[in-house]
Every structure is written in structure tokens, then in C-alpha cells.
Amino acid sequence: MSRQFLAIERRGPVEYVTLNRPDVRNAFNEVVIAELTQWARAAHADAALRVVVLAGAGKVFSAGADAGWMAKMASYSHDDNLRDATAGAEMFQAINTVPAIVIGRIHGAALGGGSGLAAVCDIVVTEEAAVFGFTETKLGILPAMISPYVIQKIGISAARELFLTGARFSATRAKEIGLVHAVVPSDMLDATVKQYVGEALSASPTAVARAKALIPRVAGRAPAEVMTITTEAIAAQRVSPEGQDGLQAFLTKGRPGWVEEPQ
């Protein structure tokens, strides 16, 4: 499929997805949203896909919304805005639920929807100098579409501070509140991403997909409420082919068949 603003490279079970609008700091518009949604929906159906690395070309990861796109929004009706916002919400939902492990590689800045993309990644690695921000209120709008994913990551208290002020914050702060997982010097960014890719490729693909789907089903609920869900989940995985392979490898000190090395 021809893509205007995404660059995609496949290396075995790993897909490198790069926002490719460096001239506008990888800003979002309706085309970027459509292409990311199409990619994510295809990823759901790709049984061979195990890891995704989401990155940005040029000097920053993503600076949020495109100025030209926002200029068009100024003349949208309520219904036009609802259609536009629904497309964005569907994009974030599609990426959030990709069964593979999604690793965000953040450099430069991740602002507005760029920070929203970080929130729908499973693992986020950022350079020390990167800047984050839910800057929508500075523009008179809201971080609405990204709010479910961001609040799940950073909690209500941090969301109240950062959503309401629209303040920019450091990579160190982003790690403190749970938006990112590793903060490294810029010259260690790719090596650290590769380490995470290697860890991901040592985990059972079906166990990864089922664990990822399990998390939102049990989060915030009492253990007794989800006991049936959790016991059924582990029972089903134990008797699955990969569950059996992993258990036998553990008992015999062998290597499960799913383990691969990064390319």
C-alpha cells in the first residue's frame, strides 16, 4: 500500500514504523491519522508480527497537530469536528490494542498527540533531552482523545496538573509519572531500543498478546471480581502449544521455539 507520511521497514518479526513528515516536525493531520489507523488494523491481523518500533524522522518524534490541519478545523461544524475526532480516537484505540509489543522511540519532542502516541506504546524509550507536554489547553482545546490512555499511564493527579496547565515537562519527569520507561543519552537511544526488542523476542508471542489483552480487563478491579478471568487465562495458556513449549524448555533447561534474535 502506498503511504505518504509513514515509512515502514520490516525485519523478520519486527516492524519499524516511522512518522515521516520531518519538515513539519512529524505533525498530525488527517492523512497521518488515516495511515496510522490502516497500519494498526493490518498489524492486528499479522500473526507473524511480534514487535513494533514507533519513531519519528528528523529532529523530533512528533510536535502534535499540524497547523494547516488546525486551520481547517477552525471552520468545521460540530458534526465535522465529531467525525474528525472520531477518526483520531479510532487511531489511538487501534494502536493501543495491537497484539504485538509496541516500543516508542522518542527524541526531540513529543507534544500533544505525540505524547498521546507515547501513552499507547507498551514500552517507551526516550533521550534525556526530549520534551513532553499535553499542550492542548494552551491552544484552547482539550487532550480528550488521548485522555483514557494517558490517565491509565500517569494517574489522575499528574493528569490534573499537566492536562490543565498544558505545561511542557522533561524526560525525567515523564519517567517519574510512568509515561516513559527508560531515559538514556541520545547516543544510547537505538542500543536501548534494540535491547528491548531482544527482550520482546524472547517472550512467547501468544502469551504477550493474551497478557496485553488481560491487563485492561483486570486493572482497577478487586481480585475476587476477576478470579474467573485470571484463572481461565492461565489455564488456557498452559495447555496452548507455546505454553507447553515454554514449560518443557524450563524443565529441560532448553530454549523455546519462539525465541529469536533482533536483526
C-alpha positions in Angstrom: 0.0 0.0 0.0 1.3 3.5 -0.9 1.9 5.7 2.1 2.6 9.4 2.1 3.6 10.1 5.7 4.7 6.7 7.1 7.9 4.9 6.4 7.7 1.2 7.3 10.6 -1.3 7.4 10.1 -5.0 8.2 12.9 -7.1 9.7 11.6 -10.5 10.3 9.0 -10.3 13.1 9.9 -6.7 13.9 8.3 -3.7 12.1 9.9 -0.2 12.3 7.1 2.4 11.8 8.4 6.0 11.3 6.4 9.1 11.2 7.8 10.7 8.1 7.0 14.4 7.9 10.2 15.9 9.2 9.6 19.2 7.5 6.6 19.9 9.9 8.1 18.0 12.9 6.0 14.9 12.2 2.8 16.8 13.0 -0.6 15.0 12.7 -3.1 15.7 10.1 -6.0 13.6 8.7 -3.7 11.7 6.3 -1.3 10.7 9.1 -4.2 9.6 11.2 -5.6 7.5 8.3 -2.3 5.9 7.6 -1.6 5.0 11.2 -5.0 3.6 11.6 -4.7 1.4 8.4 -1.3 0.2 9.6 -2.5 -0.6 13.1 -5.5 -2.5 11.8 -3.3 -4.5 9.5 -1.0 -5.2 12.4 -3.9 -6.8 14.3 -4.2 -9.4 11.6 -0.5 -10.0 11.2 0.3 -13.2 13.1 4.0 -13.0 12.3 4.4 -9.5 13.8 5.9 -9.6 17.3 7.4 -6.2 17.9 6.8 -2.7 16.6 9.2 0.2 17.0 7.4 3.5 16.6 9.7 6.5 15.8 9.8 9.9 14.1 12.0 11.1 11.3 14.1 14.3 11.6 14.7 16.3 14.7 11.6 15.4 16.8 9.3 12.5 17.4 6.1 14.5 16.9 5.1 18.1 17.7 1.4 17.3 17.8 -1.2 18.7 15.4 -0.4 20.2 12.1 -1.0 24.0 11.7 -2.7 23.6 8.4 -5.0 20.9 9.7 -5.9 23.1 12.7 -6.6 26.0 10.3 -9.2 23.8 8.6 -10.7 22.9 11.9 -11.4 26.5 12.7 -14.2 26.4 10.1 -15.6 22.9 10.9 -19.1 22.5 12.2 -19.8 20.4 15.3 -20.5 17.4 13.2 -17.4 17.9 11.1 -15.4 18.1 14.4 -17.1 15.0 15.7 -16.1 13.0 12.6 -12.6 14.3 12.7 -12.2 13.5 16.4 -13.7 10.0 16.0 -11.1 9.2 13.4 -8.3 10.3 15.8 -9.9 8.3 18.7 -10.1 5.2 16.5 -6.4 5.6 15.6 -5.3 5.7 19.2 -7.5 2.7 20.1 -6.2 0.7 17.1 -2.6 1.3 18.1 -3.3 0.7 21.8 -4.6 -2.8 21.1 -2.1 -4.1 18.6 -1.3 -7.6 19.9 2.4 -7.2 19.4 4.7 -5.3 21.8 4.9 -1.6 20.7 8.1 0.3 21.6 8.1 4.0 21.3 11.5 5.6 20.4 11.2 9.3 21.5 13.6 12.0 20.6 13.4 15.8 20.5 9.8 16.4 21.5 6.5 14.5 21.9 3.8 17.1 22.3 0.0 16.9 22.3 -0.8 13.9 20.2 2.9 12.9 20.2 2.7 12.4 23.9 -0.6 10.5 23.2 1.3 8.2 21.0 3.8 7.5 23.8 0.9 6.6 26.0 -0.4 3.9 23.7 3.1 2.3 23.4 3.8 -0.6 25.7 7.4 0.5 26.3 8.8 4.0 25.8 12.5 4.8 25.4 13.5 8.4 25.3 16.6 10.5 25.0 17.4 12.7 28.1 16.9 15.9 26.2 13.4 15.1 24.9 10.5 17.3 26.0 6.9 16.2 26.6 3.6 18.0 27.0 -0.1 17.7 26.8 -0.2 21.2 25.4 -3.8 21.3 24.1 -5.2 23.7 26.7 -2.6 26.3 25.6 -4.4 26.2 22.2 -7.9 26.4 23.7 -8.7 22.8 23.1 -8.5 19.5 25.1 -6.4 16.4 25.3 -9.6 14.5 25.0 -8.9 11.6 22.6 -5.7 10.7 24.3 -7.0 11.1 27.9 -8.0 7.4 28.5 -4.6 6.1 27.6 -2.6 8.9 29.3 -4.6 8.7 32.6 -4.0 4.9 32.6 -0.3 5.6 32.4 0.3 8.7 34.6 -2.7 8.7 37.0 -5.3 11.3 37.9 -3.1 13.6 39.9 -0.4 14.1 37.3 -3.1 14.4 34.6 -4.8 17.2 36.5 -1.6 19.1 36.7 -0.3 18.5 33.2 -3.6 18.5 31.3 -4.9 21.7 32.9 -1.7 23.7 32.6 -0.6 22.4 29.3 3.0 22.7 30.7 5.9 21.0 29.0 8.0 18.6 31.1 11.2 16.8 30.9 12.0 13.2 30.1 13.0 12.6 33.7 9.5 13.8 34.8 7.9 11.6 32.1 9.6 8.6 33.6 8.7 9.6 37.2 5.0 9.6 36.3 5.1 6.4 34.2 4.7 7.8 30.7 8.2 6.5 29.7 10.2 3.6 30.9 13.9 4.4 30.0 15.7 7.7 29.8 19.1 7.5 28.1 21.7 9.7 26.4 20.9 10.3 22.8 23.8 8.1 21.6 22.3 5.2 23.6 18.8 5.5 22.2 19.0 3.0 19.5 21.0 0.5 21.5 18.5 0.7 24.3 15.6 0.1 21.9 17.4 -2.9 20.5 17.8 -4.3 24.0 14.0 -4.0 24.5 13.4 -5.6 21.1 15.6 -8.5 22.1 13.7 -8.9 25.4 10.4 -8.8 23.4 11.6 -11.5 21.0 12.4 -13.8 24.0 8.8 -13.8 25.1 6.1 -16.1 23.8 4.0 -14.2 21.1 0.7 -15.7 22.3 1.5 -15.1 25.9 2.3 -11.5 25.1 -0.9 -10.9 23.1 -3.0 -12.6 25.9 -1.2 -10.7 28.7 -1.7 -7.4 26.9 -5.4 -8.1 26.4 -5.7 -9.2 30.1 -4.3 -6.0 31.6 -7.3 -3.7 30.8 -9.7 -6.5 31.9 -8.3 -6.7 35.4 -6.9 -3.2 36.0 -8.7 -1.4 38.8 -10.9 -4.3 39.8 -10.8 -6.3 43.0 -9.0 -9.7 42.8 -12.2 -11.6 43.6 -14.1 -9.9 40.8 -11.6 -11.1 38.2 -10.7 -14.5 39.6 -12.6 -16.4 36.9 -10.9 -14.3 34.2 -7.4 -14.8 35.5 -7.7 -18.5 36.2 -9.2 -19.2 32.8 -6.4 -17.1 31.2 -3.6 -19.0 32.8 -5.2 -22.4 32.3 -5.8 -21.7 28.6 -2.2 -20.6 28.1 -0.7 -23.5 30.0 -2.3 -26.0 27.6 -1.5 -24.0 24.5 1.3 -25.1 22.2 3.5 -22.2 23.3 2.6 -22.8 26.9 3.7 -26.4 26.6 6.8 -25.5 24.7 7.8 -23.0 27.4 7.1 -25.3 30.3 9.2 -28.1 28.7 12.0 -25.7 27.9 12.0 -24.6 31.5 12.1 -28.2 32.8 14.8 -29.4 30.4 16.8 -26.1 30.5 16.2 -25.8 26.8 15.2 -22.9 24.5 11.6 -22.4 23.5 11.0 -22.4 19.7 9.7 -18.8 19.6 13.0 -17.2 20.8 14.6 -15.0 18.0 17.5 -12.6 17.9 17.0 -9.0 16.7 18.1 -8.4 13.0 
